[in-house]
Amino acid sequence: MSVLFLSGCGGKQEKIRVAMNLSEAEWTVMREKVVPAFEKKTKIAVEAVQVDPSDLSQLLEAMKKAGNMQIDLFAQNDMQLFLLTDKKLVEDLSTYERMIPRQVPKALVSGLRSGDRLYFFPYHPDVKIVYYNKKKFDKYGLKLPRTWNELLAAAKKFKKKEKTGRVLFQAGGGTDTAAELYEWIVSAGGDPFKFNDRGCVRTFTFLQKLWPYLSPDSKQAKFDNTNGYLAGKSSYLAKNWSFGGNMHVKDSSKNEIKTYSGFSGPRRKVFVIGGEVLGIPKGSRNKTQALAFIKHLQSKEIQELLVRELGWPPVRTDAYARIDPRMKIQYNSAMKAMEKGIYIKNVRYWNDFERLINEAFVKIVIKREPVKKTLKLYKRFPVL
């Protein structure tokens, strides 16, 4: 576990220690702009610690057992929250829900509940939106797909006109494919963890039909190379996280790449939310001060700064008014998607699910094995 300490102002009576996982560029903004603004306003010093998301629960558990909690606030990946609640390592923040600005989409809050309790606050969200090549859509007289059937029709048209698929699906495996399938299954009215309910069957049946018309790059596509396929014009439509998409907007040579929130499944329109959320560890001696820093991070001023300096999608709907006008459509797409956002349910067996759902995808979609018969093999997965 790598650790980076950011020194707060010395000599202050109040100090909080915050655990985050940031890149060097992100730490620079945090150290030089976000933290000083908080310290000046509150006279509370901040000492920030670099902690890998996979190490956080183990670190907090050790501190809790020792009766020496040295972390007052943490930011954690929203797909790694289960151990924090399961091991009772995080404070119940339900009483403080009123602190969350009304400009934060309700979906970003409701999805963080465990039962009727709220243990985490939204702060650095991301969501998958659709990127498309407007020039190519205009060339073939295609409208933006709003449903699965319209997506299939567009994929067929591109394949017919260009002799190769131009619609991309992130089928490169791992979390990317699992998250993509999770979103599709829920939008079809299914429960991804059941594997063979009606929504699951409907999703895999459709994807099996769609696959022959998809871009051949789909087999290697993940979040970190999808934008490259779009920029290189080997793909004309793809879903990807909104963070990082600014490369298409700011580079004038790629200005034909536009965005919209996305298409609906047969039952509903949903979009998987990613990113990080905030929590306060059990045993923190500086809960009030930690809540003050949460309020600071969710403020319009700081959210605007994070959008402007780092390209982070904002947690609130009023935080992108002053950004580069070229970026407004992208952020508007992201905010619309977040209004229909869902968090992936945190479960103990996510790693097993991820492996098995990828396996099912290869068998059914790529190798063309029977949908219902194959999915029945995974029916009892949750109790394994």
N, C-alpha and C positions, 0 to 999 in steps of 0.2 A: 504494500500500500504506500503510494507516494504522498507526501505531505508538503504543503507549501503554506507558510505562515505570512500573513499580511499584518504588519504592525499597525496597531491603532495609535491614537495620540497618547503619549505617556503621561502618567501622573493622575489619570482620572480615576475617580472612585468607582464608577460603573463601567462594566465591560462585558461584552458578550462574545462567545466563541461560536462561529458559524461554519458548518461543514458543507462544501459544495464540490462539484466536479466540473471544472471549467477548462477551456483551452487557454493558451498563453494570451491570445488576443482578448478573450473574454475576461481573464483576470486583470488585464491592463485597464479595461473600462471599469471593472469593479473597484480596483485599487485606487485609480486616479480620479474617478468621478462619482460613482455610486456611494461608496463608503464615506468619503470626505463630506459629501452633502448631508448624510445622516449624522455624522459626528458633530458637524457644525450646528445642526438644528437641535439635537437632543443632548449634546455633551456626554453621549455614551460611546465609548470606544469599541471598535469592532476588530476582532482577531479572527481571520478566516483561514480555514484548513481545507486542503485538497484531499478529498476522500473518494475513492472509486465506489460507484454504486453497489458493486458486488460485495464490498467490504463493510458497508455502513451498518447493517444489522448486527454483524458480529462485533464490531467496535462498540456500539451502543449497549449490547448485551453484556459485554465484559465490564464496561463502566458502571452499568446498573448493578451488577452482582457485587462489584467492589464498593458500592455506595459512594462512588466518586464520579458523578456525571460531569464531564468536562465540555460537553457540547450543549449549547443552548438552543440552537436552531439548525435545521438541515434542509437541503434541497435534495430530492430523490427522484429518480426516474419513475414515472407513474406505473410502469410494469413490474416494479420491484417493491411493492408496498406490503405484500402479504405477510412477510416475516415480521415486519414492524408492528402490525396489529395483532398477529397471531401470538407473538411473544410479549405482547403488552409493553412495547418499548416506546410508545408514543402517547402524548397527552390527548385527552378528549377536548376538542376545541369547539364543540357545539355551542357553548355559551357565548362565544365570540364571533359567531357567524355574521352578526350584524355589522362587523367591521368590514366585510367584503364589499367593495364598491358596487353600486347598482349597475354600473356599466359593464360588469363582468357577466358574460352570458351564463344563464342558469345551468346550462348543460355542463359547464366547467366546474360547477359546485356540486350538483346533485349526484354526479357520477363518482364523487369522492366519499360518499357516505358508506358506512358499514352499519346496516340496519337503520336505526334512526339517529345514529351518532355521526358527527363529522370530525375526522381526525387530521385532515390535511386541507391546506388552502392552495388554490391555483396561483401560479406565478409566472411560469415560463412554458406556455402550451405550444403545441404544434398540431397540425392536422393535415391529412392528405387531401389535396385538391387535384383538379385535372389541368394538365398543361396540353396545349394543342397548337398545331401549326396553322395559323389563320389563312395564310396564302394557299396552302394545299386544300383546306376545306373549301375556300372560295373557288378555287380552280375547278373542283369537281361538283360544285353546287350543293355541298353537304351542310346540313344544319348541325349544331352541337347536339350530341346524344344526351337525351334526358332520361332514357330508360334503357334497360338491357337490350331490348329488341332494336332500338335505334343504334346502340353501340354495335350490335352484330351487323346491321345494315351498312354502317359506315366502314366497318372492317372488311366486309365483302366487297364494297365498292373500291376501296384502296387496293385490295388484292387483285381485283379484276383489271383495274387501270394500270397498275404498276408491276404486276406479275409477282409481287412479294407482299407480305403482310407489313402494315405500317402502324398498327395499334399494338401497344406494348402492355404486357402484364408482368409484374415482378415475380417471376417464377424461378429466380435464382436460388431459392431455398432459404432455410433459417427463419429468423424472425420476420423478415420482409414478406415472404410468401405467406407465413402463418397469419400475420396481421392483415394482409390483403384478403385472405380467405375468411377470416373472422368477420370483417366488415361486410363482405358479400353475403355470408350466411345469415347474419343478423338482418340485413336488408331484405332477405327473402323470408323473414319470419322464423328463422331457425335458432337453435341453441348450438353453437359450434362444438361444445363439449359433449353433446349427445351423438355427434357424428352421423347418425342416420335418421334424424327426424325429417319431416317434410321439407323444411328450409334447407337442410344440408343436401338432401337428394336433389332438390330443385337447383341448387347452386352448382353442384358437380355436373349435373346433366347439361346445364347451359354452358358451362366452361368447356365441356367435352365438345359441344357443338361449335363454340367460338374458336377453339384452339387452332384449327387448320388455317384460319384467316389472320392470326396474330403474327406480329413481327418475329422472325427467327431469333432476334436478340433477346426475346423474352426468357429463354432458358438461362441466360446469364444476368438478367436484369435484377438489380437491387437498388436500394435508395441512393447509393453513392455513385452509380454509373448511369442511372436513368436520365439525368439531365444532360449527360454527354451524348446519349443516343438522340435526344431531342435536338440538341445543338448541332449535331452532325447530320441531321435530317434523315437518319435511317428509320426514325419513328416520328409519327405525326400526332399521336395522342398517347398520353400515359398519366397514371396517377402517381403522385409523389408528395413528400412532405413539403409544406410551403416554405420552410426555412431552407435557404440555399437557392431558391428559385430566382433570386434577384440577379443571378448571372445572366439570365435571359433578357431581363428588362434593361439592365445598365449597359449591356454590350449592344451597340447599335446594329451590329451584323446579325444579331439574333432577334431583332425586334418583331419578327413574325410570330414568335412564340407568345401566346396569350394564355390566360387562365380563366376558369370558372369553377364554381364550388363542386360540381360533379353531377352524376346521374343517380337516379333512384332505382332501388331494387323492386321486385314484384310487390312487396308488402309495405315498405317504408324507405325513407331517405335517411341514411345514417352515415357518419364519417368517423373513423377511429381517431381519437385524440392521443397524441404522444406528448413528449416533453417532460418537464419536471414540476413537482409540487413541493410545498413547504410543510414542515412538521416540527413540533417541539418535543424533544425526548422527555420521557418520564424521569424525574429527578433533577431537571434543570432548576437552578437556583435563581435564574434570571428570566422568568417567564414573562413578566411585564415588559422588560426591555426587548425580549425576543419578539413579542407582539408588536412593539413599536417599529422594529425593523421590517416585519412583514408588511405593516401599513405603508412604510416607506417604499418597499419594493413594488407594491401594488399601486402606488400613486401614479397619477397621470404624468407628472413630470419625469419620473424614473422610467416608466414604460415607454414614453416618447423617446427618451434617451437610448434605451435598449433597442428600440426599433431603428433609430437613426444610426447608431454607432455599430450595431452588430447584426442588424437585419432580422432580429428575433420577431416572430409574430407577437403582437401585443395580447395581453390578457384582458384588455378592456376595449370597448368599442370606440372610445373617443381618443385613442392614443396614437392615431396615425394621420391626423389632420395636417401636420406640418412636414410630413416627409416628402421626399422627391415625388412629384406628381406622377412620374412614370411608374412608381411602385404602388399607387393607390388601388389600381384594379386588382393586383395580386393580393394585397392585404384585405380588400373588400371580399374577395373570393374566400379567403381564409376565415374571416369573421362570419360570413354566411354559413360556411361549413361547420364552424364551431357551434352555431346555434342548433345544429342537428347532431352534435358530437356525442360520441359514446366512448367511455374508457373501456379497455379490455379488462374483463373481470379478473381480479387477482386471485389466483388459486395456487395451492401448493404444488400441483402437478403441471405447471405451465411448460416446463422444459420437455416433459414427456409428450404433452399435447403437441408442442411445436414439431417434435420429431415425427410423430405419427400423422399429423395432418399434412406434412410435406410428403410423407411416404404415400398417403392416400392420393394426393394430387398427382404424383408421378404415375401411379398405377392406373388411375382413372382417366385423367386428362391427357397425359402424354402417351401412355401405352394402350389406352382405349379399352381398359378392362370394364366389365359391367358395373354400372353405378351402384345399384341397390345391393347386389351380391357382395361387392367389395366393401361398401360401407358397413355392412353387417359384421364384418370382421372386427370392427372397432367399437361396436355397440357398447360393450361393457368396460370401455376404457376408464371412466371416472372411478371405478371401484377396484382397479388393478393395484 
